Amino acid sequence: MTVIPGGGLMNPRMTFATAGRVLAQLRHDHRTIALLLVVPCLLIALLAWVFDGQPAVFDRIGPLLLAIFPLVVMFIVTSVAMLRERTSGTLERLLAMPLNKLDLLLGYALAFGILAVVQSGLATAVSLWLLGLDIAGSAGWLLVTALLAALLGTALGLLASAFAQTEFQAVQFMPALVLPQLLLCGLFVPREAMHSVLEAISDVLPLSYAVDAMAEVATSSGLSGQATRDYAVLAAFIIGALALGAATLRRRTA
């Protein structure tokens, strides 16, 4: 066990038990599985067809969207799933047991992280081998970046769920938290070409580093120092969101 300041004991056994329970629930939720695993692949395929006559454009934008689509999907699913635990009373019953809030969130992050591995692998494989995405970099680092983006979406979704009272409110956090990042992450305009105020804002948004990392690994043969820095920033955002989510998590909605 590990002592969490102000939060009791962190028990890895409880974390794995929580992850197992979540995965068992998701196994019977075919619609959610389809949303997690199939929708990102379909969106990438749609993008490829949109730029069917402009392969160079798809090769430039495709890797960036491999970071964006998983993040958006994981954010929506995890925020609603955690909120459902509160509104159904499941969370209150779980926290009445010797279960630390961080154990609970880490269990969810682990369960959805496993799905994120599958999701990222499918989306990357479809992009490279079915849709003909041409990159100069390594497919392995492309997969790692997509996975980190999906984990970031999971962590942000768990954090957002702590501030929502209904599933509708949880979904509303998507345009409030994700869409501004989408506009400022460098997908449409290079961040350095933005107004200085917008560039400064983009510098503190996690999606910017996911997109930067994806652009870097797609065009570099190895792992560059820039990509390593972006990975470190993404990891810090993921850990910070989970810690903040544990600190703000309530047993029930108001």
N, C-alpha and C positions, 0 to 999 in steps of 0.2 A: 504494500500500500504506500501511497505518497500523500504527505500532508499538504493540503491546499490552504494557504493563508485565509482565514475567515470563512472557509468553506468545508471544513471537516476533512475526512480521509477520501482520497481518490482510490478506487478499487478497480484494477484492470479487469477482474473477473466480472464485475457488474457492467463494465463498458462492453465487453464481448457479449454478455447476455442480452444487453439492450440491442446491440447490433443484430444478433440472431433473431430477436423478436421482430424487429423492423423488417428484416429480409423475409421472414416467414409471412408477414402481412402483405408485403409487396408481391410475393410470389402469386398470390391469388387476385391481385389487382392488375388485370391485363391491360386496362386502359392506361394506367400510370406507367407500366412497363413500356407500352408502345410510345407514350409521350417521351420517355427518357431515352429510349434506344432507337426508335424509328424516325421520329420527327427531325432530329438534327441531320440525319442522312438525307431525308427528303428535301430539307431546306437547302443543303449543299447541292443536291442534284438539280433543284430548281434554279439555283444560281448558275450552274454550269450550262443549263439549257438557255437561260436568258442571254448569256454571253457565248452562245454556240459559235458565232462567226467571229468572235474576238477572244481567242484562247489566251492571248497575252494579258488581257484584263482579268480573266478568271484566275490565271496563275498568280496575279498580284493580289487580288482580293480574297481568293479562296482560303489561303492559310489564315488570314486575319479572322475570317468568319468561323474557322475551326476553333478559335478561342472564344468568339462571341456567342455562338449558338448554344454550346454546352452550358455556358455560364447562365444564360437567360433561362433555359429549360430547368436546370437544377435549382435556380433561385425560386422559381414558381412552385415547383413540386415540394421542395423542402419546407418553404414557409407555410404552405397550406397543410402539409402533413403534421408539422409540429403544432400548429394552431388547433388542428383537429384533436390532438392529444389533450389539450387544455379544455376545449369546449365539451368534450365527451366525459371529462372527469378522470381520464386515464392518468394524466400527469399528476394529479393530486394523490391518487392511489400509489403511484410509483414513488413519489417523493416522501410518502409516509413510511416507506421502507428504508433500509440503510443504503440509499442511493444518492450520491452527490449530484448536484446539478451539472457539474462538468462531466461526470460519468455519463449522464443522460445525453448531453450534447455530443460528446465524443462518440458514444454509441451510434447516434444518428449519423454523425459525420463519417464513421467507419462504414456503416451500411451503405450510405449513398456514395461513399468513396469507392466501394467495390463496384457499384453500378456505374460510377463515373469512368472506371478503368475500361469496362465493357463498352460504354457509350463512346468514349474517346477512340478506342481501338476500331470500332465499327466505322465511325465517321472518317477517321484517317484512312482506313483501308478503302472505303468507298471512294473517297476523294482521289487517292493516288492510283488505284488499280482499276476502278470502274469508270471514273469520270476523267481520267487522264491529267490530273493536276501535276504540273511539272515544277519541281523545286530543285534548287541547287544544293540544299542542305540535306540533313539526315532525317529519314522518316521516323527514327527513334526519338529524336529530340522534338520533332513535330508532335508526336504522341505525348511526350512528357509535358509539353506546354499546354496541349489541349486538356490533359488531365488536371494540371494545376488550375486552369481556368474553370473547369467543372467543380473542383473542390472549393474554389473561391465562391462560386455561385451557391454551393451548399452552405458554406459558412455565413454568407450574407443573408441567405434565406432563413437560416436558423436565428440569426440576429434580428431580422425584420419581424419574425413571428412573435417576438417578445413584446412588440409595440402595437400589435393588431388585436382587435377584439372579435372580429368575424373573419371568415374565409374571404369575403369580398374585400375587406380592408387589407388583408394580406396580399391579395392580387394587386390592389391599388398601389402598393409600395413599388411594384415593378416600374411603372412610368416615373415614379418619384425618385427612385434610387438608381435604376438601371439605364433608362433612356438618356438622362443627361450625360452619363458616362459614355454611352454609345455615340453621342454627338461630338464628344470632346476627346475620344480615344485615338484619333488620327486616322480613322477609317475613311472619312470623306475628304478631310484636308490635313496635310501633315501638321503635327502639333506645333512645330517650330514656325509654321507660316501663319498661325493664329494670332489674334490680338494678344498682347502681353498678359492681359488680365485672364483671358481664357486659357492661355498656355500655363499660367501659374495654377489655375484651378485644376487643369488636367494633370498637373504634376502630383497632385495629392489624391487622385482617383485610381483605384486598383486596376480597373479594366485597361487603363492606359499602359500599364506595365505588362499585362497579358498580351495585348496587341503588339507592343514593342518587341517582346520576347519572341512572339510568333513570326514577326517580320524578320527578325535577326536570324533565327534558326532556319528559316526557309531560304535564306540567301547566303548562308555561310556553311562551309563544308564541315566545320567543327563547332564546338561550344565556345563562343567568344566570351570575353570578359563582360561585355555589355549584357549578353543573355544571362550570364551568371548573376549579375547584379539584379536584373529584372526578376529572376527566380527567387532571389533572397527577399526582395521587396514583396513579392506575391506570398511567399511563405509567412512573412511577418503580418501581412494583412489577414491571412487565413487564421493564424493563431490569435491575433488580436480580436477578430470578429467572434471567434468561439469563446474566448475569455470574457468579452463584453456581453455576449449572449448569456453565458452562465451567470454573470453578475446581475443581469436585468430580468432573468426568466422568472415569471410568476406561475404559481400553481394553477390559477384559474383566471379567466377573463373577468374584468370588473363587472 
